Amino acid sequence: MATDKDGIRRRYSLVQPPNMSIETPLRMLVFGSSSLQQISLTHSVLGPDIFARDDVNITVTKKSSRVIQNRNITLVNTPNLGDNDLPEKIINTEFKKAVCFSCPGPHAALLVLDPFHLTSIDLLKPVIHYFGESILKHTLIVLYHERGLQTLSIEDEVKKNKNFRELAEKCGQNYLFFNEEINRTDCSQTNALLAKVDEMVLEHGIYSNLEFKDAEKRIQIEERFIRKSKEKEIMEKLKALKNEHSGEALDREIMKYEERLQLEGREIAEQLVAGRLGFTLRLVDYAVAIGKGAFVGALLGFTNGYEGMAVGAAVGAGLGGILGGAANAAWSYVTSSFADVRRGNT
């Protein structure tokens, strides 16, 4: 194991985000015909405190994660497609956020339906329009209900429904009845859902397209700047851990700290990129803008020493990503100011 000049053993680079060995989270996009079904399924899988009691309508994209049965489970709920009459522009913006929150791609898309109020294939038009028809083979129809032992009769009726048969055909016959009344006693329905998603992933892999790949690259750019801005804080924390622990205990504490840093950095990076969805620069321009913004911020923080430069660089990087053109303008201003200094102008 490498040792730095202060005698601290290092498992990972302090600047680049580490490649962790922890299990990759199971990521699922959630669409639905009603908010009630989406909220109920989310609470069934992740726990009852994900949404507040007064949350009765999902109008914005929400990411929720929990460790369930030793697995990291993430559900990304999008605005429901039945209760809301949202303009296409708003829907697309929320779908873009869903892309950021499920990068590098979801393992499945869940279409949550009420088996007693089945809708037509038209419900999926916004999803197909935005993500492409290829998402359908990664889509699992979840028929959520709370009717206990009536499951068999419910299934028989649903399978006779023309709308359902069309939906099931489009989604490769990937569907699942989720009985919440039974799930409350033994979690068997949650287990069945996760097993079905695993089966679909083995067959098709995770869903991805150019937009997911582009968003993932932007998120990784943000992660690097976030990591760099915390370099001094990280070194101080590692020194503190070395003073408190040794041997295998130190290794474990460093691993836990690195995992937390990575998770926190990822969450922040996803939020930053998701918040810039009106931003239309190409990826290469995005990286350049962030880099120039970081440089400008570092200069502004110079008077506060190294820590001020690091914070300034992180803030400047954020501004560069948000403003793009403004960061380029700031860069032009800085370079022209340096030219004035060289010429002796003030």
C-alpha positions in Angstrom: 0.0 0.0 0.0 1.3 3.5 -0.9 2.5 5.8 1.8 2.6 9.6 1.5 5.2 11.9 3.0 3.2 12.2 6.2 3.2 8.5 6.7 -0.5 8.1 5.9 -1.3 4.9 4.0 -3.4 5.6 0.9 -5.8 3.2 -0.8 -7.0 5.7 -3.5 -6.0 8.9 -5.2 -7.0 11.9 -3.2 -7.9 13.9 -6.3 -9.6 11.4 -8.6 -12.8 9.7 -7.4 -11.9 6.1 -6.4 -13.1 3.0 -8.2 -15.0 1.5 -5.3 -15.7 -2.2 -4.8 -19.1 -1.6 -3.2 -22.1 -3.1 -5.0 -23.5 -0.9 -7.8 -26.9 0.4 -6.8 -30.0 -1.1 -8.6 -31.4 1.9 -10.4 -35.0 2.1 -11.6 -37.0 4.8 -13.3 -40.6 4.9 -12.2 -43.5 6.1 -14.5 -47.1 5.7 -13.7 -50.7 6.5 -14.5 -51.3 8.0 -11.1 -49.3 9.5 -8.3 -51.0 7.3 -5.7 -49.7 4.1 -7.3 -46.2 5.4 -7.7 -46.0 6.7 -4.1 -47.5 3.5 -2.7 -45.1 1.3 -4.6 -42.1 3.5 -3.6 -43.2 3.2 0.1 -43.6 -0.6 -0.3 -40.1 -1.1 -1.6 -38.1 1.6 0.2 -40.1 2.4 3.3 -43.0 4.6 4.4 -41.1 7.9 5.0 -40.0 8.6 1.4 -42.8 10.9 0.6 -44.5 13.3 3.1 -48.1 12.6 4.1 -49.4 15.6 2.1 -47.6 14.4 -1.1 -50.5 13.3 -3.2 -49.3 14.3 -6.7 -45.8 13.8 -8.2 -45.1 16.8 -10.4 -41.3 16.9 -10.2 -38.7 14.2 -10.5 -37.6 12.7 -7.2 -34.7 10.3 -6.5 -34.9 8.0 -3.4 -32.4 5.5 -2.2 -32.2 2.9 0.5 -30.3 -0.2 1.4 -32.9 -3.0 1.2 -31.9 -6.6 1.9 -28.3 -5.7 1.6 -28.8 -4.1 -1.8 -28.6 -0.4 -2.7 -31.9 0.4 -4.3 -32.7 3.6 -6.1 -36.1 4.6 -7.4 -36.3 7.8 -9.6 -40.0 8.8 -9.7 -41.0 11.0 -12.7 -44.2 13.1 -12.8 -47.1 10.8 -13.2 -48.4 10.6 -16.7 -52.1 10.3 -15.9 -52.9 12.9 -13.2 -50.9 15.8 -14.7 -51.5 17.8 -17.8 -47.9 19.1 -18.0 -46.6 20.9 -21.1 -44.2 18.8 -23.2 -41.3 21.2 -22.3 -41.8 20.6 -18.6 -42.1 16.8 -19.1 -38.9 16.8 -21.1 -37.1 18.8 -18.4 -38.2 16.4 -15.7 -37.2 13.4 -17.9 -33.7 15.1 -18.3 -33.4 15.2 -14.5 -34.4 11.5 -14.4 -31.5 10.8 -16.7 -29.1 12.5 -14.4 -30.4 10.8 -11.3 -30.2 7.3 -12.9 -26.8 7.6 -14.7 -25.0 5.7 -16.2 -28.4 4.2 -17.0 -31.4 2.5 -15.2 -31.5 -1.3 -14.8 -35.2 -1.1 -15.5 -38.1 1.3 -16.0 -41.2 0.5 -13.9 -44.6 1.4 -15.3 -46.9 1.4 -12.3 -50.5 0.8 -13.1 -53.8 0.3 -11.2 -55.1 -3.0 -12.4 -58.7 -1.8 -11.9 -58.2 1.3 -14.0 -56.0 0.2 -16.9 -55.1 2.8 -19.6 -54.1 2.6 -23.2 -50.7 2.5 -24.8 -51.1 6.3 -25.3 -49.9 6.7 -21.7 -46.4 5.7 -22.8 -46.2 8.2 -25.7 -44.2 10.8 -23.8 -41.8 8.2 -22.6 -41.3 6.7 -26.0 -41.0 10.1 -27.6 -38.3 11.2 -25.2 -36.3 7.9 -24.5 -37.0 6.1 -27.7 -38.9 2.8 -28.3 -35.9 0.8 -27.2 -36.7 1.6 -23.6 -39.8 -0.7 -23.8 -37.7 -3.9 -23.6 -36.3 -2.6 -20.3 -39.8 -1.7 -19.0 -41.5 -3.8 -16.4 -45.3 -3.2 -15.9 -46.1 -3.3 -12.2 -49.8 -3.8 -11.5 -50.0 -2.5 -7.9 -53.1 -3.3 -5.7 -54.1 -4.0 -2.1 -56.8 -6.6 -2.6 -55.2 -9.5 -0.6 -56.3 -13.0 -1.6 -58.3 -11.8 -4.6 -55.1 -11.8 -6.6 -55.9 -14.7 -9.0 -59.3 -13.3 -10.0 -57.7 -9.9 -10.5 -55.0 -11.4 -12.7 -57.6 -13.2 -14.8 -59.6 -10.0 -15.4 -56.5 -8.0 -16.3 -55.3 -10.5 -18.8 -58.6 -10.2 -20.7 -58.2 -6.4 -21.0 -57.3 -5.2 -24.5 -55.3 -2.2 -23.3 -53.3 -4.3 -21.0 -52.6 -6.9 -23.7 -51.3 -4.2 -26.0 -49.1 -2.7 -23.3 -47.7 -6.2 -22.3 -47.0 -6.9 -26.0 -45.1 -3.7 -26.3 -43.0 -4.4 -23.2 -42.1 -8.0 -24.1 -44.6 -9.5 -21.7 -42.7 -8.2 -18.8 -45.3 -7.6 -16.1 -45.8 -8.3 -12.4 -48.7 -8.2 -10.0 -47.7 -6.5 -6.8 -50.0 -7.3 -3.9 -49.2 -4.8 -1.1 -51.4 -6.6 1.5 -49.3 -9.7 1.1 -46.1 -7.7 0.9 -46.7 -6.2 4.4 -46.4 -9.6 5.9 -43.3 -11.2 4.2 -41.9 -8.7 1.6 -42.4 -11.4 -1.0 -43.7 -9.0 -3.6 -40.6 -6.7 -3.3 -38.4 -9.8 -3.6 -40.3 -10.9 -6.7 -40.0 -7.4 -8.3 -36.2 -7.2 -7.7 -35.8 -10.8 -9.0 -37.7 -9.9 -12.2 -35.6 -6.8 -12.7 -32.4 -8.9 -12.3 -33.8 -11.3 -14.8 -34.4 -8.5 -17.3 -30.9 -7.1 -16.7 -29.3 -10.5 -17.5 -31.2 -10.5 -20.8 -30.9 -6.9 -21.9 -28.3 -5.2 -19.7 -29.0 -1.7 -18.4 -30.7 0.9 -20.5 -28.6 3.6 -22.0 -28.4 6.0 -24.9 -26.3 9.0 -26.0 -28.1 11.3 -23.5 -27.2 9.1 -20.6 -23.6 8.8 -21.8 -23.3 12.6 -22.2 -24.9 13.2 -18.7 -22.6 10.7 -17.1 -19.5 12.4 -18.6 -20.7 15.8 -17.2 -21.3 14.3 -13.8 -17.8 12.8 -13.8 -16.4 16.3 -14.6 -18.3 17.7 -11.6 -17.1 14.9 -9.4 -13.5 15.6 -10.2 -13.8 19.3 -9.4 -15.7 18.5 -6.2 -13.0 16.1 -5.2 -10.3 18.6 -5.9 -12.0 21.3 -3.8 -12.0 18.9 -0.8 -8.3 17.9 -1.1 -7.2 19.8 2.0 -10.2 18.6 4.0 -9.4 15.0 2.9 -5.8 15.2 4.0 -6.8 16.5 7.4 -9.3 13.8 7.9 -6.8 11.1 6.9 -4.4 12.4 9.4 -7.1 12.3 12.1 -7.9 8.7 11.2 -4.2 7.8 11.4 -4.0 9.3 14.9 -7.1 7.3 16.1 -6.6 4.0 14.4 -3.9 1.6 13.1 -3.6 -1.6 11.1 -6.7 -3.2 9.7 -8.9 -0.8 11.7 -7.3 2.1 9.9 -7.9 0.4 6.6 -11.5 -0.1 7.4 -12.0 3.5 8.5 -10.3 4.8 5.3 -12.5 2.6 3.2 -15.7 3.9 4.9 -14.5 7.5 4.5 -13.7 7.0 0.9 -17.1 5.4 0.2 -18.9 8.3 1.9 -16.9 10.8 0.0 -17.7 9.1 -3.3 -21.4 8.9 -2.5 -21.7 12.5 -1.4 -19.7 13.7 -4.3 -21.9 11.8 -6.7 -25.1 13.1 -5.2 -23.8 16.7 -5.4 -22.6 16.2 -9.0 -25.9 14.8 -10.1 -27.8 17.7 -8.6 -25.5 20.2 -10.2 -25.8 18.7 -13.7 -29.6 18.2 -13.3 -29.9 21.9 -12.4 -28.3 22.9 -15.6 -30.7 21.3 -18.0 -31.4 24.4 -19.9 -27.7 24.4 -20.7 -27.1 23.5 -24.4 -23.3 23.7 -24.8 -21.6 20.6 -26.3 -19.8 18.4 -23.7 -16.4 19.7 -24.8 -17.5 23.3 -24.4 -19.1 22.4 -21.0 -15.7 21.0 -19.8 -13.8 24.0 -21.0 -16.3 26.4 -19.4 -16.1 24.6 -16.1 -12.3 24.6 -16.3 -12.1 28.3 -17.0 -14.6 29.1 -14.3 -12.5 27.1 -11.8 -9.4 29.1 -12.8 -11.2 32.4 -12.4 -12.6 31.3 -9.0 -9.1 30.2 -7.9 -7.7 33.6 -8.7 -10.5 35.3 -6.8 -9.8 33.0 -3.8 -6.0 33.5 -3.9 -6.0 36.1 -1.2 -7.4 33.6 1.3 -4.5 31.1 0.6 -4.7 27.5 -0.6 -8.1 26.8 0.9 -9.6 29.9 -0.6 -8.2 28.9 -4.0 -9.7 25.4 -3.7 -13.1 26.8 -2.7 -12.9 29.5 -5.3 -12.1 26.9 -7.9 -15.1 24.8 -7.0 -17.5 27.7 -7.0 -16.0 29.0 -10.3 -16.4 25.6 -11.8 -20.1 25.7 -10.9 -20.5 29.1 -12.4 -18.7 27.9 -15.5 -21.1 25.1 -15.9 -24.2 27.2 -15.2 -23.3 30.2 -17.2 -21.0 28.8 -19.9 -20.7 32.0 -22.0 -20.3 34.1 -18.9 -17.4 31.9 -17.8 -15.8 32.3 -21.2 -16.3 36.1 -20.9 -14.6 36.0 -17.5 -11.7 34.1 -19.0 -11.4 36.7 -21.7 -11.4 39.4 -19.1 -8.7 37.7 -17.1 -6.4 37.0 -20.1 -6.8 40.6 -21.3 -6.0 41.9 -17.8 -2.8 39.8 -17.8 -2.0 41.3 -21.2 -2.5 44.8 -19.8 -0.2 44.1 -16.9 2.5 42.8 -19.3 2.1 46.0 -21.3 2.3 48.1 -18.1 -1.3 49.3 -18.4 -3.5 49.8 -15.3 
